[in-house]
Amino acid sequence: MLRTHTCGQLNKADIGSQVTLCGWVATRRDHGKIIFIDLRDRYGMVQVVFFPSRENIEVYEKAKELGNEFVILIKGKRS
């Protein structure tokens, strides 16, 4: 699977669309029922948000395991 955008390419025109990004985890912040990941590549940085729900509980649990400098590919809806 290839990325559709770099972290620096995302803009308002992409709101609501499905995007695939890859990069390094710069930071992970766990606020109980919500996890924030700052994902960076050589072009920029974006914030990725994980919520626990029936549809994506496995993804949410994986996000809990991420650490600094982990390399990930993620697909989701741009909001």
N, C-alpha and C positions, 0 to 999 in steps of 0.2 A: 504494500500500500504506500502510495506517495502522498506527500503533503500537497494541499491545494493552495496554501498561502504561506508566506513567512510571517513571523510575529510582527514585523514592521509594516507589512502590507495591509493589515486589517484597518478598515475605516467604516464610516457610517453607512456606506453603500452595501456593506456586507451584513448588516443587521437582519436577522431572521434566516440567514442561509446556513447550510451545513458546511463546516470547514474541517479540514484535517491539518493539524499542526504537529511539528516535532521540534524538540529542543531539550535543553537542560533545565531541571528544576532548580531555580535560584533560591526560593524559600517556600516553605509549607507552613501554613497557619491553621491549626485545628481549633475551631470555636465551638466544639461540642456537636451540634447538629449541622454544621456547615464547615467545609474545608476550602481554603484558598491556596492556590498554587500560583506562584509567579514563574511563568515559563519563558525562557529566553533562548534566542538563537543569535546568530551574528548580525541580524538585521533589526532586532528590537526585543521588546518584552511585552507579554500580555498576562492578564490575570485570568485563571481558570477557576471556576467555582463548582464544587461538588455538593449535592444535596442527597441525603438518604431517601430513597423511595423504592417502592416495589420493583419498578422497572430497572433501576440501576444500583441496587444494593451491593452487587459484586464490584462494580466500578468504585463505589464509595469506599468499600473496605480496602480495595487496592490503593486508593489515594491515601489512606491512613498509613500505609507502609512506605510511602515515598520519602526519600531523604534528599538532602542537598546534593546537586550534581548528578542525580539519576537522569538518564536519557530516556525520554518517553515520546510516544506518538499518541496523539489524542484526537478523537473525532467527536464533534458535537455541534450544537446550534449556537451561532453567534448572537448575543443579545446586547 
